[in-house]
């Protein structure tokens, strides 16, 4: 018999056996009702037991409709303990390990030459600059990285090595707990930019070689602070010692350069601040006249100074409160890089402009009065004004007020 015929015959026999077994089962059910004492053989006794369906050992009890993908297990308890600085280093570790985080995090430049190595920095999108958001981000990309195969122990070790390479100790920036120092350091770092093209011969032109003995000792100048602060995604800080210390620390964390270089530049910043505070012209603020002034006066001074202190990148600085603007004016004045004579001329012209503004404001409250008086009377009025250190119009006002008071008594 051919193969096809044999298979057909076997299928026919199987079909007949299945049909017979089903008939026996039906008969047994009817027997229970109609002939309760009559024994009918079961399909097993007749050799007709239906075989149990075979189960696939690899798919036992799987419901294909409700099955869901289970993410690889992550030891959250480890990542949850990272502080914000270590979380930044965890992202650096993932980026350097090849994790594709370009939508939220990247290192720029990705493939840097030795000449640009000092300008490498970490970018993190603005919404992720708090600890809880960074924890979420790290967990997300660890699940997609090679560390899922290598294990959390390997990841923790890699983060530790990254931290040892890039993180400087908190103590290196502890001097920024002083409010004025924190303002100045933040302004200095944020203002770093390419030199402005200034009009030739301008007496306000910042000297391109500001690192000269008349300004501060060159060895105290952190000349290698890079200019990428505004490109890192670091958010605008709360203008308080705590907030400013946090963003300056964040800048040093984002700066992906060897740890000894960071230590050196942080120390130069500190020594520069100390040197600035020893200079006589820096000990007194040129903006003291603003103390107690109105918002309008502070707004005027901000606009005036922004047009005079060339070399400050004013677009990078904004403040809404009068107190913040007042503090920023002092700090940016100290950051401003210019020769000593330029600084003196600036202070002189600032004072003169303020006096003129104040005078014009006072004149708006006065009425013009013209009168003819005898030359001898005018001479006496002039002598009275000189004796009392007043102007002639002020003497006239005083005499009129006194006479009016006597009349009313």
Helices and strands as residue ranges (DSSP letters): H 3-34, G 57-59, H 76-79, H 84-96, E 105-108, G 114-119, E 121-124, G 126-128, H 131-142, H 147-150, H 152-166, G 170-177, H 179-191, G 218-220, G 229-231, H 241-254, H 259-276, H 280-283, G 288-290, H 295-306, G 314-316, H 322-335, H 340-363, H 375-388, H 392-408
